[in-house]
Amino acid sequence: MAYVYDKVGTDPYSKQTPHYGSFDGDGDFIFRPQVMADADSKTDLAIMVQVPSTEVAVRPLSADAPTEVLKTLLPSPTDRIRLEDFVNAQLRSVIAALNSDTFSQAAPHVEGEFERRIAAYEEVIRPLQDTVLLLAKWGEPNQLGLLEHIFARLAEADRPTTGLVRWIALHWYPVLNLMYVAGISALSARRFDALRASMLVRVQASTHRVDGRRVELARVVGGAGVDIGEEFKRIPGYERRYTLRSDYLFNSLQAVVENHLFLGRRYNEVFNAFEVVLALTYADGRGTEDGRV
């Protein structure tokens, strides 16, 4: 599957991107053949066959397939500027959406509002999930600055300071979600340099746990994750869970991760490893801050 995905998905003349899935029965390979139409069934009709050019087609920077564009830009050392422009365009779009009225901090806390906001946040950051995942696994060392840039820019974006406390805390969920995606991807490939870029970039952000000083991102996001943890019991199916936030993220991120990394049963192992690293990093930051080892 990995071989077919790479060869078919990156072929400049391919119109398909294979995906992995399950079907009832023993399973099949499914193809979409392109058949030349028989012109009025006239066997003697002369048909001009168009031979593809031997030149490799250049894929345009299109919003229709951002992940495929990123896969084209990442391995090309001559596309450094276009890659940065691509990432910044995604960031501007996401930050603008996060500051829209959809996520008003003054909205009342009514039944189903928490679930609606979580779903809306995930829809907004969906393109960035693919971006941080691919950067964390495939980014060259000199491209990891873009990973730091994504997290720093999202963490330091303007946030409302008034409104319901739960909505203010939940505003950190997109950064937490993306940190999980990048961290799982980095650990799956043993890219500890990418893991560091995703978690330890220093940011200046204010929460009731961090007073606006410049600290490691994991310290900020870890505290925000603690604040919203109990709220996940408002999502149907999670009312009786013991590890609410972790269970929800485990289930919601699996499809995103599997689409690119194809981890299978190893997903559980890598997810747990990332949570251990995040918890230890958060605890280490608190210990240093409080003067303890």
N, C-alpha and C positions, 0 to 999 in steps of 0.2 A: 504493500500500500504506500509506504513512504517513497519507494522508488518511482512508482507510477505518478504519485502526487507531484513530485519534483519535476519529472521529465515532461509530463503533460501540462502541468500548470505553468511552467516557464517557457514552453515552446512558443516562439513568436507567432506561429500560424495556428495555434490551438485555440479553439473556442470553448474549451471545457476546463473546469477545475475539479478534479475528482475529490470526493469526500468519503469518509468512512462512516458506515452505518450498519444496522442490522435489519434483516428481513425474515419473515416467517419461512420455515423450511431450511434447506441446507445452504442457502445463499447463492447469489449469482453475481456475475459481472454484468453491469448494465451499460450499454453503449448507445449513442445516438448517431446512427449512420447518416451520412449525407449522400443521398442518391440523386444522380442526375436525371432530370425529368425526360421521359421519352416523348419527343416531339411528334405527336400524332401517329406514334407507332410506325413511322417510316424508317425502315432499316437503312435505306440508301441515302438518307439525309446527311449531308456533310456537317459536321459539328466542329467548331474551333475550340480546342482545349486550351485553357489559360494556364500557362506554366508559371508557378510562383517565382518571384524574384529570388535570387540568391542572397540579396542583401537582407540583413537582420532588421526587422521593423523596430523603430523606436517607439516605445509606449508613451503616450502623452501623460502629463500630470493631471489625471482626471479624478474628480471627486466620486465617480461612479464605482471605482475599485481601489480605494485608498490602500488596502493591504497589499495588493499586487504592485502598486506604485512603490510602496516602501521596500518591498522585496527587490525591486529593480534598483533603487537608489542605494541601499545599504552596502552592497559589495563593490560599488563603483567609487574609486578614490577621486574621480573627476567630478562627482556629483555632490561634493560636500556642501556647497552653497544651496543647491536645490533641496537636499535632504533637510537642512536647517530651515529653509523656507516652508517645506512641507510640515515639519513638526510645529513651527510657530503658527501656521495657519490653523492647524488642529487645536492648538492651545487657545488661540483667540476665540474660536468658535465655541469651545467648551466653557471657557470662563464667562463669556457673554451669556450663554445659556444658564449657567449656574447662578448668575446674578439676576435672572428674570423673575417675574412675578410668580412663576410656577413654584418657586421655593421661598415664598414670603415667610419671614420669621414671625410675622404677626398673625398668621392664619390660625384659626381655632383648632384645637386638637379633637377632632371628631372621629367616629368609628371609621376605620379603613384609611385614614389619612397617612399614617406611618407607612403602611404597605404601598400606598400610591406614590409616596415620595421616594421610597427605595427604588421602585420600578422606574420612576422618572429619572432619578440620578443615574441608574445603570444604562438607560437608553442614551443619555447625554454623553457618557464617557465611553460608550462602546468602541468608537474608533481608536481612542487612546489605549484601550486595553490591548488591542492588537499591536499598537506601536511600542508600548513598553515591553510587551512579551518578546517581540522580535529583537528589539534593541538589547534586552537583557541576555538573550541567548546568542545572537549573531553579531552584535555590534563590536566593531574593532575597539581596542583600548582608547584610541583617540576620538571615538564616537560616543563614549560613555558620558562625556560632558553633556550631551543632549538629554540623557536619562536624568542626570542631576538637574538640568534646566527645567525639564517637565515638572518634576516634583517640587522644586523650589518655587517655580512660578505659580503653581496651583496652591501651594501652602501660603504664599505671601500675597495672594490675591485679596482684594478688599472683601471683607465680610461684615455683615450687619452685627452690631453689638447689642441691639435691643430686640426684644421679642421673647417668645417662649424659649426657655432654657433648652428643652429637648430638641427644638428645631435648630438652635444655634450649634449645639453639639453634633447634630446629624449632618450639618453642613461639611463636616470633615469626612463623612463616609466615602465620597468619591476618591479622596487621596488614600484612605485606608484600603479600599477595594483595589486600586491600581498598585499599591505597594505589595499586596498579596500576589497579584498577577505577575509582577516583575520578579518578586522574590522566589516564587515557585519556579518560574522559568529559569532564573539564574542558578538555583540549586539543582535543578534537573540536569544542567550542563556543567555543574561544578564551576560556575563563573562567579567566583567570590569577589572579583573586582566589580562586577555588575551588581552583585548583592549589596556591596558597600555603597555604590553610587545611588542605589534605590532607598537605602535606609539611613545613611549617615551624613547626607548632605545637610549642612547647617543652614537653618532658616530662622527668620525673625517673625514669629507668630505669637499671638496672644490668645490664651484660653484661661479658664480659672485655675488650671494646673501649671501653666507657663505664663510668666508675667511680661512677655514681650522681648525677653533676651534672645540672643541668637543661640539656638541649641540644635541637636541632632533631630532630624525629622521623625525618627522612630519614637523619640521621647514625646513629641507633640501628638502624633497620630495614635500612639499606644494609649495615652491618657484619654483621648477623645473616644477611642474604641471602648474603653472601660465605661465611660459615661453613657454610651448608647446601648450597651450590651443587653440590659434587661428589656429594652424596648422591642426586641425581636420576638418576644412572646406574643406580640400583637399580630404577627403574621400567622395565618391559619396553618396548622400542622406543627407549629413550634411552641405551643402553649406549655407543654409538659417536658420540654427538653432541658437538660442541665447546662449544656454549653451552647447557649442560644446563638450568639453571634458566629461562633466557629462553625456550628452545624449549618447555618444558613449560607455562609461564605463557601463552605466545602461543596454544598450542592449547587449553588448558583454559578460558581466559577469553573466547575468541572468541564462543561461543554466548551467554554471559551478556551481553556487550556488544552483540552483534548484535540480540538480542531487543528492546532498547530504542532503540539508536542507529541501526541499519540502515546501517552504514558501508560494507558491501560490501568492495571491494578497498582502500578507504581505511583499513581497519583496520590493515593492515600498516604504513602510513605513520605513523599516529598512535601505534601501539604502539612503533615504533622511536624516535619523537620523545620519548615519555615516558621511555624507557630512557636516552636521552642526557641529558635534564633530571635524572633521578635520579642518574646517574653524576656529572654536573658538580656537583650540589648536595652529594653525599657527599664528592667531592674538595675542594670549597671549604671544607666544614666541617673536614676534616682539615688542610687547609693553614692555616686560621686558628688551629686548635688547636696546630699545631706551630710557629707563628710564621712560616710561609712564605706567600707570595702565590700 
